[in-house]
Amino acid sequence: MARTHIADSSDVPKGKINKSGLKSALRLYKYIKPYRGQYFLGIFFLLGSSLASLAFPKLLGDLVNSGNDTTLGQSLNQTALLIACILILQATFSYFRIVLFVNVTERSLAALRQATYRHLIKLPLQFFERRRVGELNSRISADVILLQETMTSTLAEFIRQIIVITGGITLLAIISIKLTAFMLITLPPTMIVARYFGRFIRKFSKDVQTKLADSNTIIEETLQGIQSVKAFTNEHIEIARYKKKTLEMADLGMTRGKYRGAFSSFIILGLFGAIAAMVWQGSRLLQAGEMQAGDLFSFVIYSVFVGGTISGLANVYTNIQKFIGATEDLFKIYDEEPEDIQDISEIDPKFRMQGEISFKNLNFAYPSRSEQAVLNNINLKIESNKMIALVGHSGAGKSTMASLLLMLHRPPKNSLFFDQHDSHDIPLSALRSQISLVPQDIFLFGGSISENIAYGKSGASEQEIYEAAQKANALEFIERFPEKFETVVGERGTQLSGGQRQRVAIARAILKNPKILILDEATSSLDSESEMLVQEALEKLMTGRTSIVIAHRLSTIRKADEIVVMEQGEIVEQGTHDSLMKISEGKYNKLIQLQYSN
């Protein structure tokens, strides 16, 4: 059993901090622009809190110096009062900085999420055929969460670190240029090594968690398949498999323990040693009268501030790289050309379909396999309100023709016409709103039966939904549920049987009231009783409409006005059931014989 992979920000690839990467990141500005006043006010509070934090160590040093001079009691109290004011100011500035940044980020990213989803859902079907759902979901989850972290804290932290490093080193140099040079040689390199050493150990911790998950997967698999394990007497194999994983986990844990011990020793010897060496050098300057005790105290605190900030820069830099990588990934979606989808309440009269369809010398190949033709020289005229059946072996091109009718894939110009209008000249939303598809594999949303039927017509009344269900023979099972139309169908409609899902889909199509109806093997996977109820509902649905039926069970299409037999993307025969049966060696005749002989 494979473990479910949940995308997180650690999976986001790093982007390069170059002209292209920064240009991609700047595309976010249009979402921040409406709130730029608050954002720049947040920057002001950030600068204020950062400068206040730089003043704190200096004031502590002044406090120590004041305490050494008994004649400066008033100055000691004044310094303590000033420290209290600085702390209050820093706390206030930090509060408003965080609140403002979070407010701007949440509003900006809400707009970004909406824009991304709006653009994504308008992209053509071939885009989704090239991408996995998990990948696309990651774009508007993991990527946007990373943008949220960066805009809320990482950029602010980067600015704060630059201020602390430049301001801190400047103040250190003012206190003692000699001791500053000594500190820069010893403390920052040690803290940077400590940071990378810590990340190396965290990698081992992550590997241990992976091994633990693998061992848990073995337990889960074995217990779920315990019947197979016992039937094949493989208990010892499973025990050995689990033993191997646990020993690997133990070895990894012990290796991590060695590195953790080494890291602890390094901190004691390296980091604390560097600080001790700096204090020793400072004490020598103190002894020589080149600095005061309070200055040395301030110097040590500034040094820890600066050293820690320099070591943290690597992490912030990595996060900024991931931020750029996330924006590049996200905006790749925006570079895809969307379909021209319009919210139409009324169809232009000149685009109202009568139901006539014409294929003229149509050739088609999928963009991903452009060298492999799926349909070849298709010429077919379907008259309004007639029932046409498409039959043939799998891969003959029947479902492709259905997708072209819905313009899910674009046929060449001047090859597909609706009522003499080229399919490319009809607004996409107007075209699709007049065509309904009832597929073999019905997808229902996780809401109620009522909501799923109403998906066929926005704003449908309860009476319209009831009548559509009645015509679809769906009342038969809906009325048996305690909650009736409010019954929740479950994810993808799993709470309903195949026949029930089909009838909900038919009710949805009835409510849409299309002029052209496409039935793609709508009854092929149903039992006889369900097929009879669904077939009866379909016959009501087809009345007064142009119907294209893709049939697997040939018994369901005997009444078709015309049967079109397809093979390898070409029309090889067409006519009524009776006329095609008269062709003794015909393709349709053989299909009938093959099906009934089985």
C-alpha positions as CSV (number, residue, x, y, z in Angstrom):
1,M,0.0,0.0,0.0
2,A,1.6,3.3,-1.1
3,R,1.8,6.1,1.3
4,T,-0.2,9.2,0.5
5,H,2.1,12.0,-0.4
6,I,1.1,15.4,1.0
7,A,2.8,18.3,-0.6
8,D,4.5,20.7,1.7
9,S,6.8,23.7,1.2
10,S,9.9,21.6,1.5
11,D,9.0,19.9,-1.9
12,V,9.0,23.3,-3.7
13,P,12.1,23.5,-6.0
14,K,14.4,26.5,-5.5
15,G,14.5,29.2,-8.1
16,K,17.5,31.3,-9.1
17,I,17.8,34.8,-7.7
18,N,18.4,36.4,-11.1
19,K,16.6,38.8,-13.5
20,S,14.1,36.2,-14.7
21,G,13.4,34.9,-11.1
22,L,12.9,38.5,-9.7
23,K,10.7,39.4,-12.7
24,S,8.5,36.4,-11.9
25,A,8.4,37.4,-8.2
26,L,7.4,41.0,-9.1
27,R,4.3,39.7,-10.8
28,L,2.9,39.3,-7.3
29,Y,2.9,43.1,-6.9
30,K,-0.4,43.5,-8.7
31,Y,-2.1,41.5,-5.9
32,I,-0.3,43.6,-3.2
33,K,-0.9,46.9,-5.0
34,P,-4.4,47.5,-3.6
35,Y,-2.9,47.3,0.0
36,R,0.5,48.9,-0.7
37,G,-0.3,51.7,1.9
38,Q,-0.6,49.1,4.7
39,Y,2.4,47.2,3.4
40,F,4.7,50.2,3.4
41,L,3.4,51.2,6.8
42,G,4.4,47.7,7.9
43,I,7.9,48.3,6.5
44,F,8.1,51.5,8.5
45,F,7.2,49.6,11.7
46,L,9.7,46.9,10.8
47,L,12.5,49.5,10.4
48,G,11.5,51.0,13.8
49,S,11.5,47.7,15.6
50,S,14.8,46.7,14.1
51,L,16.5,49.9,15.0
52,A,15.0,49.7,18.5
53,S,16.5,46.2,18.9
54,L,19.9,47.6,17.9
55,A,19.6,50.3,20.6
56,F,18.9,47.7,23.4
57,P,22.4,46.2,23.8
58,K,24.0,49.7,23.8
59,L,21.6,50.8,26.6
60,L,22.4,47.7,28.6
61,G,26.1,48.6,28.4
62,D,25.3,52.1,29.5
63,L,23.4,50.7,32.4
64,V,26.5,48.6,33.5
65,N,28.7,51.7,33.1
66,S,26.3,53.8,35.2
67,G,26.2,51.1,37.9
68,N,30.0,51.2,38.2
69,D,29.9,54.9,39.0
70,T,28.2,55.5,42.4
71,T,27.9,59.3,41.6
72,L,25.6,58.6,38.7
73,G,22.5,57.3,40.5
74,Q,20.2,59.6,38.6
75,S,21.8,58.6,35.2
76,L,21.3,54.9,36.2
77,N,17.6,55.4,36.7
78,Q,17.3,57.5,33.5
79,T,19.0,54.7,31.5
80,A,16.7,52.1,33.0
81,L,13.7,54.2,32.1
82,L,15.0,54.7,28.6
83,I,15.4,50.9,28.3
84,A,11.8,50.4,29.4
85,C,10.6,53.0,26.8
86,I,12.7,51.3,24.0
87,L,11.2,47.9,24.9
88,I,7.6,49.3,24.9
89,L,8.3,51.0,21.6
90,Q,9.8,47.8,20.1
91,A,6.9,45.7,21.3
92,T,4.4,48.1,19.9
93,F,6.2,48.4,16.5
94,S,6.5,44.6,16.3
95,Y,2.8,44.1,17.0
96,F,1.7,46.5,14.3
97,R,4.3,45.2,11.8
98,I,3.0,41.6,12.2
99,V,-0.7,42.6,12.1
100,L,-0.2,44.8,9.0
101,F,1.9,42.2,7.1
102,V,-0.5,39.4,7.9
103,N,-3.5,41.5,6.8
104,V,-1.9,42.5,3.5
105,T,-0.6,38.9,2.9
106,E,-4.0,37.2,3.6
107,R,-5.9,39.6,1.4
108,S,-3.4,39.5,-1.4
109,L,-3.1,35.7,-1.3
110,A,-6.9,35.3,-1.2
111,A,-7.0,37.4,-4.5
112,L,-4.2,35.3,-5.9
113,R,-5.9,32.0,-5.0
114,Q,-9.1,33.2,-6.6
115,A,-7.3,34.4,-9.7
116,T,-5.3,31.1,-10.0
117,Y,-8.4,28.9,-9.6
118,R,-10.4,31.2,-12.0
119,H,-7.6,30.9,-14.6
120,L,-7.0,27.2,-14.0
121,I,-10.7,26.2,-14.4
122,K,-10.8,28.0,-17.7
123,L,-7.9,26.1,-19.2
124,P,-8.6,23.7,-22.1
125,L,-8.9,20.0,-21.5
126,Q,-5.6,19.1,-23.1
127,F,-3.8,21.1,-20.3
128,F,-5.3,18.8,-17.7
129,E,-4.4,15.7,-19.8
130,R,-0.8,16.8,-19.5
131,R,-0.9,17.5,-15.7
132,R,-1.7,15.4,-12.7
133,V,-4.3,16.6,-10.3
134,G,-1.9,16.4,-7.3
135,E,0.6,18.6,-9.1
136,L,-2.1,21.3,-9.8
137,N,-3.4,21.1,-6.3
138,S,0.1,21.6,-5.0
139,R,0.4,24.8,-7.1
140,I,-2.5,26.4,-5.2
141,S,-1.7,24.8,-1.8
142,A,2.0,24.3,-1.1
143,D,3.2,27.1,-3.4
144,V,0.7,29.6,-2.1
145,I,1.5,28.6,1.5
146,L,5.2,29.2,0.8
147,L,4.3,32.6,-0.7
148,Q,2.3,33.3,2.5
149,E,5.2,32.5,4.7
150,T,7.6,34.6,2.7
151,M,5.4,37.6,2.4
152,T,4.5,37.5,6.1
153,S,7.8,36.7,7.7
154,T,10.7,35.8,5.4
155,L,11.0,39.1,3.6
156,A,10.6,41.0,6.9
157,E,13.2,38.8,8.5
158,F,15.6,39.4,5.6
159,I,15.2,43.2,5.9
160,R,15.6,42.9,9.7
161,Q,18.8,40.8,9.3
162,I,20.3,43.3,6.9
163,I,19.6,46.1,9.4
164,V,21.0,44.1,12.3
165,I,24.1,43.0,10.5
166,T,25.0,46.4,9.0
167,G,23.9,48.4,12.1
168,G,25.4,45.9,14.5
169,I,28.9,45.8,12.8
170,T,28.9,49.6,12.6
171,L,28.1,49.9,16.4
172,L,30.7,47.2,17.2
173,A,33.3,49.1,15.2
174,I,32.4,52.3,17.1
175,I,32.9,50.5,20.4
176,S,36.2,48.8,19.5
177,I,37.6,48.3,16.0
178,K,40.2,45.8,17.3
179,L,37.7,43.6,19.0
180,T,35.4,43.8,16.0
181,A,38.1,42.4,13.7
182,F,38.8,39.6,16.2
183,M,35.0,38.8,16.6
184,L,34.5,38.7,12.8
185,I,37.3,36.2,12.4
186,T,36.0,33.8,15.1
187,L,32.3,34.0,15.9
188,P,30.4,34.3,12.6
189,P,32.2,31.4,10.9
190,T,31.6,29.2,13.9
191,M,27.9,30.0,13.9
192,I,27.6,29.4,10.2
193,V,29.3,26.0,10.6
194,A,26.9,25.3,13.6
195,R,23.9,26.1,11.4
196,Y,24.9,23.8,8.5
197,F,25.8,21.1,11.0
198,G,22.4,21.4,12.5
199,R,20.7,21.1,9.1
200,F,22.8,18.0,8.4
201,I,21.5,16.3,11.6
202,R,17.9,17.3,10.7
203,K,18.3,15.5,7.4
204,F,19.1,12.3,9.4
205,S,15.9,12.9,11.6
206,K,13.9,13.2,8.4
207,D,15.4,9.9,7.1
208,V,14.4,8.2,10.4
209,Q,10.8,9.4,10.0
210,T,10.8,8.1,6.4
211,K,12.0,4.7,7.6
212,L,9.4,4.7,10.4
213,A,6.7,5.4,7.9
214,D,7.9,2.5,5.7
215,S,7.8,0.1,8.6
216,N,4.3,1.3,9.5
217,T,3.3,0.7,5.9
218,I,4.5,-2.9,6.2
219,I,2.3,-3.4,9.3
220,E,-0.7,-1.8,7.6
221,E,-0.2,-3.9,4.4
222,T,0.3,-7.1,6.3
223,L,-2.8,-6.7,8.5
224,Q,-5.0,-5.6,5.7
225,G,-3.9,-8.6,3.6
226,I,-3.6,-11.1,6.5
227,Q,-5.8,-13.6,4.7
228,S,-3.3,-13.7,1.8
229,V,-0.3,-13.8,4.2
230,K,-1.8,-16.9,5.9
231,A,-3.1,-18.5,2.7
232,F,0.5,-18.5,1.3
233,T,2.1,-19.2,4.7
234,N,4.3,-16.1,4.3
235,E,4.3,-15.1,8.0
236,H,8.1,-15.6,8.2
237,I,8.7,-13.5,5.1
238,E,6.7,-10.6,6.5
239,I,8.5,-10.9,9.9
240,A,11.8,-10.7,8.1
241,R,10.7,-7.8,6.0
242,Y,9.6,-5.8,9.1
243,K,12.8,-6.8,11.0
244,K,15.0,-5.5,8.2
245,K,13.2,-2.1,8.2
246,T,13.4,-1.7,12.0
247,L,17.1,-2.6,12.0
248,E,17.7,0.0,9.2
249,M,15.8,2.5,11.4
250,A,17.9,1.6,14.4
251,D,21.2,1.9,12.5
252,L,20.2,5.3,11.1
253,G,19.1,6.4,14.6
254,M,22.5,5.4,16.1
255,T,24.3,7.3,13.3
256,R,22.2,10.3,14.1
257,G,23.2,9.9,17.8
258,K,26.9,10.0,16.9
259,Y,26.4,13.2,14.9
260,R,24.3,14.8,17.6
261,G,27.1,14.0,20.2
262,A,29.6,15.6,17.8
263,F,27.4,18.6,17.4
264,S,27.0,19.0,21.1
265,S,30.8,18.8,21.5
266,F,31.3,21.4,18.7
267,I,28.9,23.8,20.4
268,I,30.8,23.6,23.7
269,L,34.2,23.8,22.1
270,G,33.6,25.9,19.1
271,L,30.7,28.3,19.8
272,F,31.3,28.8,23.5
273,G,35.0,28.8,22.9
274,A,34.7,31.6,20.3
275,I,32.6,33.6,22.8
276,A,35.1,32.9,25.6
277,A,38.0,34.0,23.3
278,M,36.2,37.2,22.4
279,V,35.6,38.0,26.1
280,W,39.2,37.2,26.9
281,Q,40.4,39.6,24.2
282,G,37.9,42.2,25.4
283,S,39.2,41.8,29.0
284,R,42.7,42.5,27.8
285,L,41.5,45.7,26.2
286,L,39.6,46.5,29.4
287,Q,42.7,45.9,31.4
288,A,44.6,48.2,29.1
289,G,42.0,50.9,29.7
290,E,40.9,50.9,26.0
291,M,37.3,50.1,26.8
292,Q,34.8,50.1,29.7
293,A,33.1,47.1,31.3
294,G,29.7,48.2,30.0
295,D,31.1,48.6,26.5
296,L,32.4,45.0,26.7
297,F,29.0,43.8,27.9
298,S,27.3,45.6,24.9
299,F,30.0,44.2,22.6
300,V,29.3,40.6,23.6
301,I,25.5,41.0,23.1
302,Y,26.0,42.7,19.7
303,S,28.4,40.0,18.7
304,V,25.8,37.2,19.5
305,F,23.2,39.3,17.6
306,V,25.3,39.7,14.6
307,G,26.8,36.2,14.6
308,G,23.4,34.6,15.0
309,T,21.9,36.8,12.3
310,I,24.7,36.0,9.8
311,S,24.2,32.3,10.4
312,G,20.4,32.7,9.8
313,L,21.0,34.5,6.5
314,A,21.6,31.2,4.8
315,N,18.2,29.9,5.8
316,V,16.4,33.1,4.7
317,Y,18.3,33.0,1.4
318,T,17.1,29.4,0.8
319,N,13.5,30.5,1.6
320,I,13.8,33.4,-0.9
321,Q,15.0,30.9,-3.5
322,K,12.0,28.7,-2.8
323,F,9.8,31.7,-2.9
324,I,11.0,32.6,-6.4
325,G,10.7,28.9,-7.4
326,A,7.1,28.9,-6.2
327,T,6.2,32.0,-8.1
328,E,7.8,30.7,-11.3
329,D,5.9,27.4,-10.9
330,L,2.6,29.2,-10.1
331,F,2.9,31.7,-13.0
332,K,3.6,28.9,-15.5
333,I,-0.1,28.2,-15.2
334,Y,-0.9,31.8,-16.1
335,D,1.2,31.5,-19.2
336,E,-1.2,28.9,-20.5
337,E,-3.9,30.2,-22.8
338,P,-7.4,29.9,-21.3
339,E,-10.6,29.2,-23.1
340,D,-13.0,32.1,-23.8
341,I,-15.5,31.2,-21.1
342,Q,-18.4,33.6,-20.7
343,D,-21.1,33.8,-18.1
344,I,-24.1,33.8,-20.4
345,S,-27.7,34.3,-19.1
346,E,-29.2,34.6,-22.6
347,I,-27.9,33.0,-25.9
348,D,-27.6,35.2,-28.9
349,P,-30.5,34.2,-31.2
350,K,-28.2,33.6,-34.2
351,F,-26.3,31.0,-32.1
352,R,-29.4,29.1,-30.9
353,M,-29.1,25.6,-32.2
354,Q,-31.7,23.7,-34.1
355,G,-29.6,20.5,-33.7
356,E,-28.1,19.9,-37.1
357,I,-24.5,18.8,-37.1
358,S,-22.1,18.4,-40.1
359,F,-18.7,16.8,-40.2
360,K,-16.8,17.8,-43.4
361,N,-13.5,16.1,-44.3
362,L,-12.6,16.2,-40.6
363,N,-9.1,14.9,-39.7
364,F,-8.0,15.0,-36.1
365,A,-5.0,14.0,-34.0
366,Y,-4.4,14.8,-30.3
367,P,-1.8,17.6,-29.7
368,S,0.3,15.3,-27.5
369,R,0.4,12.7,-30.3
370,S,0.2,14.9,-33.4
371,E,1.8,12.2,-35.7
372,Q,-1.0,9.7,-34.9
373,A,-4.3,10.5,-36.6
374,V,-7.4,9.5,-34.5
375,L,-10.0,10.5,-37.1
376,N,-9.6,10.4,-40.8
377,N,-11.7,12.1,-43.4
378,I,-15.0,12.1,-41.4
379,N,-18.0,13.2,-43.5
380,L,-21.3,12.9,-41.7
381,K,-24.5,14.9,-41.6
382,I,-26.8,14.5,-38.6
383,E,-30.2,16.0,-39.0
384,S,-32.0,17.9,-36.3
385,N,-34.0,15.7,-33.7
386,K,-32.6,12.5,-35.1
387,M,-30.9,9.7,-33.1
388,I,-27.5,8.6,-34.4
389,A,-25.6,5.7,-33.0
390,L,-21.8,5.4,-33.2
391,V,-20.5,1.8,-32.9
392,G,-17.2,0.1,-33.3
393,H,-14.3,-1.5,-31.4
394,S,-12.5,0.5,-28.6
395,G,-10.1,3.0,-30.1
396,A,-12.2,3.5,-33.2
397,G,-12.6,7.2,-32.5
398,K,-16.2,7.4,-31.1
399,S,-15.4,9.2,-27.9
400,T,-13.1,11.5,-29.7
401,M,-16.0,12.6,-31.9
402,A,-18.0,13.3,-28.8
403,S,-15.2,15.4,-27.3
404,L,-15.0,17.4,-30.5
405,L,-18.7,18.1,-30.5
406,L,-18.3,19.7,-27.0
407,M,-15.1,21.5,-28.3
408,L,-13.2,19.8,-25.4
409,H,-10.6,19.4,-28.2
410,R,-10.6,21.8,-31.1
411,P,-11.2,20.3,-34.6
412,P,-9.6,22.1,-37.6
413,K,-11.6,25.1,-38.9
414,N,-14.2,24.4,-41.5
415,S,-14.6,20.7,-40.5
416,L,-17.3,20.8,-37.9
417,F,-20.6,22.8,-38.3
418,F,-23.7,23.4,-36.2
419,D,-26.6,24.6,-38.3
420,Q,-24.2,25.8,-41.0
421,H,-22.1,27.7,-38.4
422,D,-18.4,26.8,-38.1
423,S,-17.8,25.5,-34.6
424,H,-15.0,28.0,-34.2
425,D,-17.4,30.9,-34.8
426,I,-19.8,30.0,-32.0
427,P,-19.0,31.3,-28.5
428,L,-17.7,28.4,-26.5
429,S,-20.1,28.9,-23.6
430,A,-23.1,29.3,-25.9
431,L,-22.1,26.0,-27.7
432,R,-21.6,23.9,-24.6
433,S,-24.7,25.3,-22.8
434,Q,-26.8,23.7,-25.6
435,I,-25.1,20.3,-25.5
436,S,-25.3,17.7,-22.7
437,L,-23.1,14.7,-22.1
438,V,-24.2,11.6,-20.1
439,P,-21.0,9.5,-19.9
440,Q,-20.4,5.9,-18.8
441,D,-18.4,7.0,-15.7
442,I,-20.6,9.5,-13.9
443,F,-19.0,12.0,-11.7
444,L,-21.2,13.4,-8.9
445,F,-20.1,16.1,-6.5
446,G,-20.0,15.3,-2.7
447,G,-23.2,17.3,-1.9
448,S,-26.9,16.3,-1.9
449,I,-28.9,14.6,-4.7
450,S,-30.7,17.9,-5.1
451,E,-27.5,19.9,-5.6
452,N,-26.2,17.4,-8.1
453,I,-29.3,17.5,-10.2
454,A,-29.4,21.4,-10.0
455,Y,-25.8,21.4,-11.4
456,G,-27.6,21.1,-14.8
457,K,-29.3,24.5,-14.4
458,S,-28.1,27.3,-12.1
459,G,-31.0,28.6,-9.9
460,A,-33.4,25.7,-10.7
461,S,-36.5,25.6,-8.5
462,E,-37.4,22.6,-6.2
463,Q,-40.3,21.9,-8.6
464,E,-38.0,21.8,-11.6
465,I,-35.6,19.5,-9.8
466,Y,-38.5,17.2,-8.8
467,E,-39.9,17.0,-12.3
468,A,-36.4,16.3,-13.8
469,A,-35.9,13.4,-11.3
470,Q,-39.4,12.1,-12.1
471,K,-38.6,12.0,-15.9
472,A,-35.3,10.3,-15.1
473,N,-36.9,7.5,-13.2
474,A,-34.9,8.7,-10.2
475,L,-37.9,9.2,-7.8
476,E,-38.0,5.4,-7.4
477,F,-34.9,5.4,-5.2
478,I,-34.8,9.0,-4.0
479,E,-38.2,8.7,-2.2
480,R,-36.8,5.6,-0.4
481,F,-34.1,7.6,1.3
482,P,-35.0,9.1,4.7
483,E,-33.6,12.5,3.6
484,K,-35.0,12.2,0.1
485,F,-33.5,14.9,-2.2
486,E,-31.2,16.1,0.7
487,T,-29.4,12.8,0.8
488,V,-25.7,13.3,0.6
489,V,-24.2,11.2,-2.2
490,G,-20.7,11.0,-0.8
491,E,-17.4,11.7,-2.6
492,R,-17.8,11.1,-6.3
493,G,-21.3,9.7,-5.5
494,T,-20.0,6.5,-3.8
495,Q,-23.2,6.3,-1.6
496,L,-25.3,5.6,-4.8
497,S,-25.3,2.5,-7.0
498,G,-24.2,2.8,-10.7
499,G,-27.8,2.9,-11.9
500,Q,-28.8,5.5,-9.4
501,R,-25.8,7.7,-10.4
502,Q,-26.8,7.4,-14.0
503,R,-30.3,8.5,-13.3
504,V,-29.1,11.5,-11.3
505,A,-26.9,12.4,-14.3
506,I,-29.9,12.0,-16.7
507,A,-32.0,14.2,-14.4
508,R,-29.2,16.8,-14.5
509,A,-29.3,16.6,-18.4
510,I,-33.1,16.9,-18.5
511,L,-32.9,20.0,-16.3
512,K,-30.3,21.5,-18.7
513,N,-32.7,20.9,-21.5
514,P,-30.0,20.7,-24.3
515,K,-30.7,20.7,-28.0
516,I,-28.0,18.1,-28.6
517,L,-27.5,15.1,-26.4
518,I,-24.4,12.8,-26.3
519,L,-24.7,9.4,-24.6
520,D,-21.3,7.8,-24.2
521,E,-22.0,4.1,-23.4
522,A,-24.4,5.3,-20.7
523,T,-25.7,1.8,-19.9
524,S,-22.8,-0.4,-20.5
525,S,-21.8,-1.1,-16.9
526,L,-25.3,-1.6,-15.5
527,D,-27.2,-4.7,-14.5
528,S,-30.3,-5.7,-16.5
529,E,-32.9,-4.1,-14.1
530,S,-30.9,-0.8,-13.8
531,E,-30.3,-0.8,-17.5
532,M,-34.1,-1.0,-18.2
533,L,-34.9,1.9,-15.9
534,V,-32.0,4.0,-17.3
535,Q,-32.9,3.1,-20.9
536,E,-36.5,4.2,-20.3
537,A,-35.3,7.5,-18.8
538,L,-32.9,8.0,-21.8
539,E,-35.7,7.5,-24.3
540,K,-37.7,10.3,-22.5
541,L,-34.6,12.5,-22.6
542,M,-33.9,11.9,-26.3
543,T,-37.4,13.0,-27.4
544,G,-37.2,16.2,-29.4
545,R,-33.4,16.4,-29.4
546,T,-30.6,15.5,-31.6
547,S,-29.0,12.4,-30.0
548,I,-25.6,10.9,-30.5
549,V,-25.4,7.5,-28.8
550,I,-22.0,5.8,-28.4
551,A,-23.1,2.2,-27.8
552,H,-21.4,-0.9,-26.5
553,R,-24.5,-3.0,-26.1
554,L,-25.9,-3.0,-29.7
555,S,-29.3,-4.1,-28.5
556,T,-29.9,-0.5,-27.3
557,I,-29.5,1.2,-30.6
558,R,-31.7,-0.8,-33.0
559,K,-34.3,2.0,-33.1
560,A,-31.6,4.6,-34.2
561,D,-32.4,6.7,-37.3
562,E,-28.9,5.9,-38.5
563,I,-26.1,3.7,-37.2
564,V,-22.5,4.8,-38.0
565,V,-19.9,2.0,-37.9
566,M,-16.3,3.2,-37.2
567,E,-13.0,1.4,-37.5
568,Q,-9.5,2.9,-36.9
569,G,-10.8,6.5,-37.1
570,E,-12.9,6.1,-40.3
571,I,-16.5,5.6,-41.1
572,V,-16.8,2.2,-42.8
573,E,-20.6,1.7,-42.8
574,Q,-23.7,3.7,-42.1
575,G,-27.4,3.0,-42.3
576,T,-30.4,1.7,-40.3
577,H,-30.1,-1.5,-38.3
578,D,-32.2,-3.4,-40.9
579,S,-30.2,-2.1,-43.9
580,L,-26.8,-2.9,-42.2
581,M,-27.9,-6.4,-41.2
582,K,-28.6,-7.2,-44.9
583,I,-24.8,-6.8,-45.6
584,S,-23.8,-10.4,-44.7
585,E,-20.1,-9.7,-44.5
586,G,-20.5,-6.2,-43.1
587,K,-18.7,-4.8,-40.1
588,Y,-22.0,-4.2,-38.2
589,N,-23.3,-7.6,-38.9
590,K,-20.1,-9.1,-37.5
591,L,-20.3,-7.0,-34.4
592,I,-23.8,-8.2,-33.8
593,Q,-22.9,-11.8,-34.3
594,L,-19.8,-11.4,-32.0
595,Q,-21.8,-9.9,-29.2
596,Y,-24.6,-12.4,-29.3
597,S,-22.3,-15.4,-29.6
598,N,-20.8,-14.3,-26.3
